[in-house]
Amino acid sequence: MLRQIGALALAAGLLPATLAQVSTDFESGWDQTAWPIYAPDCNQGGAVTLDNTVAHSGKNSLKVAGAGGYCGHIFFGTKSIPAGDVYVKTWIRADKALTADHVTFIAMDDASQAAGKHLRIGGQSEILMYNRESDDATLPDLSPQGIAASAKLTPNTWQCFEYHLGPNGVFETWLDGQAIAALTVKPGVTNANAGQWTRSTYNPKITSINFGWESYGGATNTFWYDDISISSTRVGCGAAAGGSSPAPAPAPTSSRPSTLSTTVRPATTSSAAPTTAPSPSGCASPKYGQCGGQGWTGCTACAAGSTCTANGAYYSQCL
């Protein structure tokens, strides 16, 4: 009850940030008003369902079946975000390990970037990473050293994933309670693998947190989410989330419209794709699929009607 009151007060802007927390364990079901579907631009093939056969605690979790390609994305989330420090904890279970493909499993609308751009958490080169959509910067750098310093998800295993976004560009990340050095940026800590991330001052202003799946090539996966907490202080992995859900926040006056369309977000640059290895014979990425970038070993040709277009040094897409 206290958490429910807190969520309502937070949505109304009444609760001090030091007390703010919203959480859910899905044991009372999936409140789709408080945790609605999020699929900007298009929604083709992904699905979110309440699963009573797989759970971290109790009997229920939310299952996200992610389809391949950008338009196969789908998320569920909330706009009830504490002011100041934001700590997020979720138990996650991935059906398959992360691959070389660039994917996202947490997407956050970020008012500090251009309209419609996100701070994203996902993977590439088989490891966990952050991605800033506006300039495609990654944390860590996707160098051999950066890749080695991050962490990997273990398939078919419940894992506690936590992160902290603090004032002045602070980022902290934990997997099963262990800090990930490659995913840490804060005063007093040197991260030799954060060159891209820190090349400009970045203080995210997130307005939503969404859990799900987004793929920029053909990668597919299924994720389960349970015992989610969003708070102004660190909750930790030791307790379940409880059953409360956030009250839906008032719609911002300048946000992306909530209706779905088939228009796909344009790439942030129109420059030619970086030079990559030739495509295997007969290999072509589908429209909206990945087609190049540093470290990419898949198809570099595009299906008829689309062109491989660079979106930063590490990612090119068929558009």
NUVOVO-375403 format. One line per field, with one value per residue: residue number from 1; x, y, z of N, C-alpha, C in turn. Coordinates in steps of 0.001 Angstrom, whole numbers. Example, Ala and Ser with C-alpha at 12.3 -4.5 7.8 and 13.67 -1.06 7.14 Angstrom:
REM residues 2
resi = c(1  2) .
n.xx = c(13190  12850) .
n.yy = c(-5690  -2250) .
n.zz = c(7800  7080) .
ca.xx = c(12300  13670) .
ca.yy = c(-4500  -1060) .
ca.zz = c(7800  7140) .
c.xx = c(13200  12900) .
c.yy = c(-3300  30) .
c.zz = c(7800  7870) .
REM end
This chain:
REM residues 319
resi = c(1  2  3  4  5  6  7  8  9  10  11  12  13  14  15  16  17  18  19  20  21  22  23  24  25  26  27  28  29  30  31  32  33  34  35  36  37  38  39  40  41  42  43  44  45  46  47  48  49  50  51  52  53  54  55  56  57  58  59  60  61  62  63  64  65  66  67  68  69  70  71  72  73  74  75  76  77  78  79  80  81  82  83  84  85  86  87  88  89  90  91  92  93  94  95  96  97  98  99  100  101  102  103  104  105  106  107  108  109  110  111  112  113  114  115  116  117  118  119  120  121  122  123  124  125  126  127  128  129  130  131  132  133  134  135  136  137  138  139  140  141  142  143  144  145  146  147  148  149  150  151  152  153  154  155  156  157  158  159  160  161  162  163  164  165  166  167  168  169  170  171  172  173  174  175  176  177  178  179  180  181  182  183  184  185  186  187  188  189  190  191  192  193  194  195  196  197  198  199  200  201  202  203  204  205  206  207  208  209  210  211  212  213  214  215  216  217  218  219  220  221  222  223  224  225  226  227  228  229  230  231  232  233  234  235  236  237  238  239  240  241  242  243  244  245  246  247  248  249  250  251  252  253  254  255  256  257  258  259  260  261  262  263  264  265  266  267  268  269  270  271  272  273  274  275  276  277  278  279  280  281  282  283  284  285  286  287  288  289  290  291  292  293  294  295  296  297  298  299  300  301  302  303  304  305  306  307  308  309  310  311  312  313  314  315  316  317  318  319) .
n.xx = c(825  1935  3850  2140  749  2934  3608  1377  1562  4032  3508  1842  3570  4079  5611  8564  11775  13519  11937  10675  9318  8452  7024  6681  5569  3999  2219  -424  -1310  -1015  -980  -2058  -2621  -1014  1485  1998  2054  4844  5904  7399  6919  6552  5195  5653  5309  6482  5696  4073  3330  1564  3064  2496  4006  6707  8766  10515  9976  7128  4428  4147  5417  6462  6522  8469  8431  10592  10796  12692  14594  14110  11365  10261  10259  9242  7977  7242  6323  6908  6128  6563  8911  11481  12616  15941  18329  18100  17348  17253  15982  15710  14732  15893  15524  16947  16242  18139  21691  23334  24373  26597  25058  23553  21415  18589  17328  16292  14784  14918  13170  14702  15059  17246  18457  17902  14500  12549  14675  16688  18096  19719  19842  21454  22861  25832  28329  28239  28130  27009  25866  25617  23853  23834  21460  21455  24051  25098  26990  28722  28844  30598  33443  33532  35876  38477  39412  37380  35180  36043  35991  33370  30234  28460  25193  23685  22144  18746  18619  17738  18659  19833  19564  20819  20835  22105  21339  22696  22896  24802  25800  26394  26865  26126  26363  25173  25398  23838  24491  27153  29411  29867  32664  33213  30861  30559  30564  31708  32597  35924  36383  38154  37563  38824  37660  35694  35790  34268  31828  32310  33161  31746  29883  27398  24297  21757  18190  15790  12505  10872  10847  11395  10857  11911  12356  14458  15762  18364  19064  18697  18316  16629  14924  13805  12710  12218  10737  10757  9846  10333  11758  11736  13410  14496  16609  19017  17700  18501  19148  18022  15323  11939  9871  7369  3828  2897  1897  2923  1113  -291  1549  793  340  3076  3335  4845  5648  6293  3576  1091  -106  405  2393  3447  5702  9164  11708  14055  17511  20311  22285  23408  25594  27919  28136  30532  33557  33382  33801  33341  30039  28915  28416  25392  24193  22094  20996  17783  15400  15771  17476  20723  23748  26439  29405  31944  33407  31271  30178  28321  25898  26614  25430  22287  18762  16763  15698  16544  19232  22509  23214  25191  25161  26825  30093  29938  27639  25540  22674  20091  18231) .
n.yy = c(-1208  1249  1644  1882  4247  5943  5761  6957  9540  10289  10349  12513  14469  14922  13601  13481  13068  11387  9463  8141  5404  2945  -181  -3630  -7027  -8577  -10394  -9860  -9800  -8251  -4927  -3075  -448  969  -58  196  -1005  -244  845  2505  4121  1709  -1646  -4809  -7947  -8488  -9458  -9070  -10792  -12017  -14401  -17376  -19571  -19281  -17690  -15388  -14891  -15960  -16652  -15403  -13645  -11138  -11841  -11240  -11603  -11129  -9975  -10111  -7392  -3783  -3007  -5164  -4690  -4415  -3212  -2822  -409  2484  5903  6997  8365  8901  12129  13452  11187  7991  4711  1507  -1725  -4971  -8332  -10471  -12776  -14399  -16078  -16812  -16402  -13191  -11946  -11152  -9207  -5941  -5085  -4106  -4139  -2567  491  3971  6942  10023  13209  14845  14356  14579  14964  12055  10334  7866  6668  3671  301  -2681  -5070  -5949  -7526  -9662  -8800  -6862  -3491  128  2398  5415  6967  9277  9883  7414  6497  4178  2505  64  1234  -512  -2044  -4584  -4513  -3113  -4810  -7098  -6142  -5849  -7539  -10674  -11987  -14885  -17472  -18656  -18317  -16766  -13483  -10743  -7502  -4300  -721  2650  5958  8987  12455  14809  13085  10506  7018  3806  263  -3009  -6565  -9296  -8296  -7591  -5058  -3646  -2767  -1708  -500  1763  5123  7749  10335  10119  7552  5767  4921  3262  2457  4113  6021  6846  7421  9518  11583  13831  16058  14490  14336  12526  12903  11222  10234  8084  4558  1537  -1888  -4633  -5634  -4927  -5101  -4584  -5885  -9133  -10492  -12412  -12937  -14086  -12559  -12578  -10701  -9724  -8769  -5877  -2763  748  3431  6085  5455  2820  -401  -3064  -6645  -8438  -8676  -9295  -7400  -6624  -5883  -3487  -1060  1564  4653  5868  8416  11881  12639  14006  17263  17559  15160  12173  11157  8853  7044  4370  4047  3255  4517  4690  5575  7925  7492  8830  9939  10539  9587  7534  3977  2506  932  -2514  -6093  -8039  -9189  -12525  -14877  -14283  -13216  -10981  -8295  -7711  -5011  -2396  -3932  -4727  -3847  -3316  -1819  -1288  -4279  -5797  -8808  -9895  -9869  -7484  -6404  -5071  -5818  -5577  -2311  -973  758  513  2354  4459  4779  6067  4884  2231  1001  255  493  -991  1016) .
n.zz = c(0  805  -1209  -3384  -2783  -2857  -5586  -6789  -5732  -6764  -9545  -9570  -8921  -6235  -4369  -2425  -3935  -2553  -1418  -3406  -5189  -7529  -8327  -9355  -9266  -10772  -9716  -9280  -11790  -15046  -15213  -17630  -17997  -16240  -16943  -19920  -23381  -25435  -28452  -30577  -33745  -35346  -35322  -35617  -35263  -32697  -29258  -26087  -23166  -20268  -18291  -16713  -16254  -16030  -13755  -11606  -8899  -6997  -9216  -11677  -14550  -16958  -20338  -23142  -26461  -28868  -32170  -35285  -36730  -36853  -36753  -35534  -32900  -29432  -26344  -22796  -20344  -18164  -17318  -14900  -13276  -10921  -9768  -10089  -8804  -10330  -9837  -11129  -10968  -12178  -12518  -14955  -17656  -20274  -23271  -25146  -25564  -25811  -29007  -31790  -32942  -32760  -30206  -28148  -24820  -22843  -23188  -23048  -23182  -23823  -22920  -23156  -25515  -29108  -30275  -29891  -29551  -27813  -24726  -24494  -23341  -23901  -26033  -27866  -29829  -28136  -25506  -22610  -22958  -23038  -25195  -26890  -28644  -30292  -31267  -31614  -29823  -27720  -24561  -23058  -25114  -28185  -28490  -28442  -25781  -24415  -24835  -23468  -20874  -20132  -19371  -19747  -20485  -19036  -20663  -20197  -17442  -14435  -13757  -11824  -12765  -12459  -12550  -12279  -12810  -12401  -11233  -13194  -15138  -14133  -14265  -13190  -12966  -12332  -12260  -11018  -8515  -8725  -9542  -12786  -14302  -16837  -17494  -16005  -15123  -13382  -10999  -9771  -10610  -12975  -16254  -18734  -21030  -21958  -23941  -26249  -24998  -23250  -24821  -25179  -23035  -21163  -19819  -19099  -19413  -18591  -19521  -19663  -18953  -20456  -20964  -22873  -26225  -28963  -32155  -34492  -36696  -37872  -35523  -33062  -29945  -26725  -23818  -20293  -17675  -14272  -10909  -10748  -9916  -9626  -8463  -6215  -4663  -4154  -4410  -4477  -4846  -3110  -2367  -3416  -5710  -4794  -5091  -6251  -8721  -10941  -11105  -14135  -15744  -16504  -19950  -21714  -23209  -25457  -26516  -28504  -30599  -29409  -31074  -33403  -36345  -39701  -40378  -40313  -37998  -39151  -40090  -38242  -39705  -43044  -44278  -46144  -45640  -43341  -44485  -44896  -44588  -47603  -48521  -47822  -50494  -52144  -49908  -48210  -46241  -44730  -45330  -43002  -41525  -40015  -41680  -41644  -40138  -37640  -36605  -37463  -38923  -40529  -43243  -45788  -47935  -49139  -49237  -52227  -53051  -50809  -49110  -47808  -45032  -43051  -39502  -37565  -36470  -35742  -36574  -39264  -41376  -43350  -45351) .
ca.xx = c(0  2798  4432  1090  556  4098  3524  372  2096  5094  2906  1265  4640  3909  6443  9987  12535  14168  10988  9941  9557  7371  7480  5676  6004  3020  1417  -1836  -1543  -326  -1770  -1637  -2758  180  2659  1473  2915  5611  6470  7377  7081  5978  5062  5418  5751  6802  4536  4244  2257  1738  3456  2358  4806  8101  8798  11611  9314  5704  4062  3988  6392  6078  7314  8587  8923  11067  11009  13874  14445  13662  9910  9865  10475  8094  8354  6245  7076  6255  6646  6706  10356  11876  13519  17280  18871  17180  17871  16353  16321  14794  15221  15708  15890  17033  16176  19397  22781  23544  25228  27303  24078  23181  20042  18223  16269  15697  14828  14459  13049  15705  14814  18506  18807  16906  13170  12402  15885  16668  19203  19365  20669  21285  24084  26497  29577  27927  28261  26104  26371  24717  23944  23205  20958  21676  25339  25449  28093  28504  29584  31956  33907  33504  37231  38720  39538  36063  34350  36512  35731  31940  29711  27525  24046  23659  20805  17865  18967  17304  19765  19431  20226  20570  21644  21888  21599  22779  23184  26131  26263  26847  26309  26615  25659  25473  24774  23852  25114  28553  29583  30503  33555  33116  29590  30583  31132  31412  33797  36814  36554  38702  37102  39623  36864  34556  36198  33114  30761  32695  33725  30967  29160  26104  23470  20448  16954  14869  11087  10193  11697  10633  11530  11439  13312  14596  16891  18672  19378  17712  18351  15402  15161  12695  13134  11226  11022  10019  10307  10894  11682  12309  13475  15513  17715  19242  16885  19270  18565  17648  13887  11049  9451  6053  2812  2321  2165  2891  -6  166  1857  138  1068  3761  2736  5686  6190  5863  2191  995  -599  1447  2357  4440  6865  10312  12572  15183  18851  20811  23264  23208  26891  28069  28476  31951  34012  33316  34134  32296  28992  28959  27685  23944  23735  21598  20201  16458  15205  15890  18442  22092  24509  27838  29920  33144  33136  30143  30628  27187  25671  26878  24546  20907  17703  16363  14876  17135  20648  23247  23462  25913  24607  27958  31168  29732  26339  24940  21343  19465  17128) .
ca.yy = c(0  2429  1852  2349  5668  6641  5852  7960  10861  10591  10732  13846  15400  15288  12800  13803  12072  10446  8431  7667  4063  2204  -1558  -4638  -8412  -9174  -11439  -9489  -9678  -7179  -3700  -2482  1007  1467  -546  -14  -1355  854  400  3700  4092  532  -2792  -5910  -9285  -8691  -9672  -9072  -11563  -12461  -15811  -17994  -20795  -18907  -16522  -15332  -15106  -16162  -17485  -14637  -12695  -10682  -12462  -10424  -12347  -10099  -10368  -9544  -6112  -2679  -2985  -6283  -4316  -4187  -2986  -2320  478  3495  7272  7428  8353  9831  13230  13244  9844  6940  3355  521  -3126  -5950  -9680  -10777  -14122  -14410  -17416  -17063  -15480  -12080  -12298  -10004  -8211  -4837  -5226  -3331  -4732  -1469  1734  5104  8249  10891  14587  15545  14113  15082  14380  10685  9543  7064  6012  2261  -736  -3921  -5796  -6110  -8270  -10661  -8257  -5792  -2154  1261  3032  6733  6899  10478  9815  5999  6178  3006  2298  522  1192  -1893  -2495  -5837  -4257  -2767  -6020  -7985  -5548  -5862  -8811  -11366  -12650  -16344  -17832  -19520  -18134  -15488  -12644  -9438  -6421  -3006  410  3939  7175  10053  13804  15059  12028  9308  5725  2630  -916  -4235  -7813  -10197  -7609  -7276  -3881  -3860  -1611  -1130  215  2719  6454  8620  10993  9300  6236  5831  3872  3402  1993  5026  7123  7329  7904  10756  12559  15051  16041  13827  14212  12100  13317  10202  10474  6788  3373  513  -3181  -5427  -6132  -4216  -5647  -3753  -6824  -10205  -11226  -12583  -13494  -13966  -12114  -12505  -9651  -9930  -8047  -4611  -1594  2009  4127  7129  4850  1454  -1406  -4293  -7860  -9381  -8777  -9153  -6018  -6279  -5924  -2219  -585  3019  5312  6445  9839  12670  12652  15272  18014  17600  13842  11503  10703  7484  6171  3717  4219  2445  5348  4282  6675  8044  7393  10118  10454  10036  9286  6178  3005  2212  -205  -3774  -7233  -8326  -10105  -13875  -14989  -14385  -12746  -9603  -7967  -7163  -3602  -2053  -4790  -4233  -4191  -2947  -1196  -1926  -5524  -6514  -9907  -10411  -9386  -6067  -5966  -4870  -6289  -4620  -1212  -332  1087  448  3731  4486  5497  6001  3991  846  466  685  -98  -969  1971) .
ca.zz = c(0  841  -2525  -4276  -2485  -3371  -7041  -7136  -5413  -7713  -10815  -9407  -8578  -4837  -3474  -2480  -4692  -1649  -1014  -4570  -5703  -8162  -8454  -9673  -9391  -11693  -9077  -9449  -13223  -15771  -15302  -18898  -17914  -15558  -17668  -21269  -24504  -26033  -29728  -31423  -35196  -36005  -34429  -36543  -34909  -31292  -28390  -24635  -22544  -18888  -18313  -15395  -16226  -15762  -12871  -10639  -7617  -7219  -10369  -12914  -15090  -18290  -21400  -24350  -27616  -29782  -33553  -35912  -37411  -36002  -36576  -34688  -31497  -28552  -24947  -21860  -19466  -17342  -17325  -13506  -13061  -9862  -10085  -9547  -8987  -10764  -9700  -11727  -10736  -12746  -12773  -16371  -18120  -21735  -23847  -25851  -25250  -26727  -30136  -32368  -33370  -31866  -29719  -26959  -24000  -22072  -23964  -22244  -23825  -23213  -23347  -23394  -26906  -30047  -30097  -30343  -29351  -26598  -24049  -24644  -22732  -24649  -26266  -29148  -29612  -27109  -24148  -22209  -23253  -23234  -26512  -26984  -30013  -31096  -31958  -31662  -28919  -26879  -23317  -23306  -26491  -28670  -28788  -27716  -24348  -23899  -24838  -22398  -19559  -19828  -18869  -20628  -19876  -19087  -21146  -19403  -16035  -13876  -13301  -11310  -13490  -11825  -12999  -11615  -13563  -11412  -11724  -13764  -16026  -13428  -14660  -12474  -13453  -11603  -12684  -9861  -7395  -8996  -10388  -14087  -14436  -18180  -17585  -14898  -15368  -12245  -10476  -8972  -11220  -14326  -17161  -19954  -22167  -22091  -24801  -27018  -24123  -22570  -25758  -24962  -21764  -21345  -18623  -19601  -18748  -19083  -19253  -19606  -18898  -21165  -20948  -24001  -27223  -30231  -32899  -35654  -37757  -37862  -34254  -32280  -28618  -25786  -22486  -19228  -16691  -13027  -9711  -11221  -9035  -10096  -7183  -6075  -3923  -4610  -3738  -4369  -5418  -2074  -2106  -4564  -5904  -4265  -6129  -6669  -10068  -10996  -11770  -15386  -15675  -17539  -21212  -21952  -24307  -26645  -26770  -29710  -30495  -28936  -32123  -34155  -37787  -40378  -40686  -39521  -37623  -40075  -39528  -37787  -40656  -44391  -44852  -46643  -44609  -43227  -45262  -44167  -45425  -48589  -48099  -48367  -51755  -52028  -48598  -48191  -45059  -45060  -45039  -41590  -40876  -39943  -42882  -41543  -38932  -37120  -35902  -38075  -39771  -41283  -44605  -46014  -49014  -48707  -50122  -53257  -52574  -49636  -49245  -46550  -44598  -41777  -38360  -36669  -36901  -35337  -36980  -40526  -41475  -44671  -45335) .
c.xx = c(857  3407  3392  817  1719  4041  2533  891  3200  4527  2329  2313  4636  4914  7897  10760  13159  13243  10362  10322  8288  7889  6327  6324  5025  2165  -70  -2196  -731  -1274  -1312  -1896  -1513  1466  2260  2539  3594  6273  6453  7590  6406  5996  4671  6054  6098  5551  4955  3065  2599  1980  3355  3080  6272  8088  10045  11085  7826  5457  4070  5230  5812  7067  7291  9215  9303  11331  12251  13580  13858  12163  9386  9975  9156  8596  7090  6996  6231  6914  6798  8166  10701  12717  14888  17788  17779  17902  16831  16879  15272  15485  14888  16159  15843  17012  17497  20447  22793  24547  26009  26347  23860  21708  19854  17183  15718  15884  14215  14360  13936  15565  16097  19014  17740  15585  13127  13616  15908  18062  18829  20358  20395  22610  24576  27814  29464  27932  27214  26715  25241  24915  23176  22771  21375  22997  25895  26663  27732  29351  29477  32233  33923  34859  37433  38804  38179  35146  34740  36153  34259  31527  28726  26341  24188  22272  20086  18202  18428  18515  19233  20247  19817  21391  21197  22264  21567  23022  24609  26695  26790  26107  26952  25752  26120  24755  24957  24658  26560  28652  30302  31342  33410  31860  29448  31252  30733  32703  34620  37060  37054  38206  37816  38849  35629  34875  35066  32116  31064  33294  32945  30254  27771  25421  22063  19303  15855  13439  10262  11245  10869  11465  11010  12553  13262  15875  17112  19200  18306  17609  16981  15779  13874  13269  11944  11690  10160  10636  11047  10719  12362  12248  14523  16684  17853  18456  17687  18489  17949  16176  13121  10501  8216  5083  2335  2722  2128  1613  492  394  1089  991  1761  3236  3572  6264  5700  4421  2145  488  556  1292  3412  5644  8006  11191  13741  16500  19373  21869  23016  24525  26953  28483  29973  32307  33993  33679  33015  31277  29287  28084  26198  23376  23298  20757  18843  16409  15076  16855  19825  22867  25978  28165  31128  32778  32004  30667  29503  27103  25956  26128  23132  19935  17315  15442  15410  18634  21310  23711  24091  25155  25657  28945  30844  28421  25886  23667  20829  18220  16672) .
c.yy = c(1255  2704  2358  3830  6478  6804  6909  9363  11264  11054  12124  14892  15800  14622  13231  12690  11029  9318  7714  6243  3545  797  -2460  -6012  -9232  -10266  -11129  -9340  -8543  -6001  -2929  -980  1616  1103  -836  -483  -96  308  1567  3370  2908  -634  -3995  -7192  -9523  -8845  -9639  -9810  -11845  -13963  -16374  -19335  -20534  -17659  -16570  -15546  -15256  -17020  -16738  -13829  -12157  -11241  -11561  -11285  -11337  -10646  -9686  -8232  -5051  -2732  -4212  -5967  -4204  -4106  -2777  -1426  1489  4851  7821  7289  9316  10980  12938  11848  8864  5600  2384  -866  -4000  -7304  -10011  -12206  -14100  -15848  -17796  -16039  -14321  -12488  -11069  -8889  -7139  -4983  -4348  -4106  -3756  -196  2850  6348  9230  12302  15366  15337  14737  14352  12965  9809  8932  6838  4539  1375  -2022  -4612  -5680  -6795  -9193  -10117  -7175  -4437  -1140  1787  4343  6924  8088  10451  8403  5655  4977  3095  826  712  -268  -2289  -3841  -5633  -3935  -3968  -6933  -7467  -5526  -7245  -9387  -11890  -14160  -16788  -18784  -19496  -16796  -14738  -11286  -8361  -5103  -1925  1681  5042  8318  11405  13895  13866  10786  8079  4647  1446  -2137  -5416  -8815  -9606  -7208  -6079  -4262  -2625  -929  -298  1205  4011  7324  9238  10046  7917  6421  4643  4075  3026  2855  6210  7708  8037  9276  11794  13866  14927  15471  13654  13817  12621  12374  10505  9195  5700  2219  -758  -4020  -5865  -5252  -4715  -4809  -4589  -7892  -10940  -11264  -13169  -13375  -13611  -12207  -11456  -9892  -9049  -6764  -3538  -411  2961  5232  6673  3403  469  -2674  -5498  -8783  -9590  -8677  -7742  -5652  -6101  -4612  -1860  920  3523  5927  7938  10590  12705  13985  15947  17974  16240  13307  11050  9232  6534  5611  4008  3333  3259  4982  5476  6764  7896  8774  10697  9855  9696  7843  5256  2787  984  -1444  -4894  -7499  -9300  -11505  -13952  -15162  -13847  -11294  -9395  -7422  -5673  -3412  -2962  -4167  -4710  -3811  -2274  -1953  -3153  -6337  -7567  -10504  -9820  -7894  -5531  -5861  -5441  -5178  -3555  -524  -181  1044  1850  3729  5292  5474  4949  2523  247  1091  -114  25  -96  2269) .
c.zz = c(0  -522  -3503  -4046  -3034  -4867  -7467  -6869  -6371  -9036  -10742  -9051  -7117  -3911  -3559  -3165  -3785  -1224  -2202  -4942  -6359  -8419  -8845  -9694  -10233  -11053  -9122  -10918  -13816  -15917  -16539  -18958  -17283  -16291  -19115  -22262  -25037  -27294  -30700  -32891  -35881  -35030  -35267  -36029  -33457  -30448  -26927  -24031  -21083  -18909  -16898  -15311  -15908  -14891  -12008  -9236  -7882  -8445  -11691  -13268  -16388  -19296  -22624  -25438  -28682  -31166  -34107  -36618  -36506  -35733  -35846  -33212  -30737  -27111  -24119  -20884  -18738  -17552  -15907  -13095  -11926  -10411  -9476  -9832  -9377  -10653  -10248  -11409  -11404  -12791  -14220  -16655  -19644  -22231  -24504  -25425  -26241  -27799  -30601  -32752  -32308  -31505  -28487  -26165  -22959  -22890  -23131  -23109  -23080  -23760  -23583  -24813  -27806  -29829  -30667  -30145  -27952  -26025  -23999  -23895  -23487  -24818  -27691  -28859  -28402  -25685  -23889  -22523  -23188  -24650  -26473  -28432  -30866  -31852  -32026  -30801  -28058  -25613  -22983  -24796  -26937  -29261  -28100  -26208  -23726  -23808  -23678  -21016  -19183  -19331  -19875  -19823  -20020  -19530  -20200  -17916  -15564  -13341  -12876  -12013  -12853  -12520  -12300  -12579  -12572  -12036  -12271  -14522  -15362  -13954  -13798  -12884  -12676  -12255  -11560  -8707  -7603  -9937  -11677  -14383  -15784  -18360  -16434  -15347  -14186  -11740  -9613  -9518  -12645  -15130  -18490  -21204  -22396  -22999  -25615  -26119  -23552  -23516  -25735  -23620  -21983  -20000  -19058  -18747  -19223  -18633  -19304  -19510  -19439  -21300  -22112  -24917  -28458  -30888  -34146  -36814  -37748  -36547  -33593  -30920  -27828  -24422  -21538  -18217  -15454  -11939  -10080  -10154  -9711  -8917  -7226  -5212  -4376  -3756  -3510  -4835  -4386  -1871  -3404  -4597  -5113  -5402  -6653  -8075  -10069  -11615  -13056  -15248  -16742  -18790  -21393  -23200  -25565  -27005  -28106  -29564  -30140  -30004  -32918  -35630  -38397  -40800  -39756  -39239  -38578  -39346  -39189  -38709  -42010  -45059  -45296  -45515  -44548  -44044  -44388  -45122  -46421  -48033  -48602  -49605  -51509  -50746  -48684  -46948  -45489  -44783  -43528  -40833  -40849  -41157  -42779  -40239  -38425  -36297  -36495  -39036  -40594  -42680  -44698  -47221  -48465  -49726  -51092  -52673  -51341  -49842  -47880  -46166  -43215  -40741  -37255  -37135  -36688  -35833  -38288  -40737  -42899  -44618  -46756) .
REM end
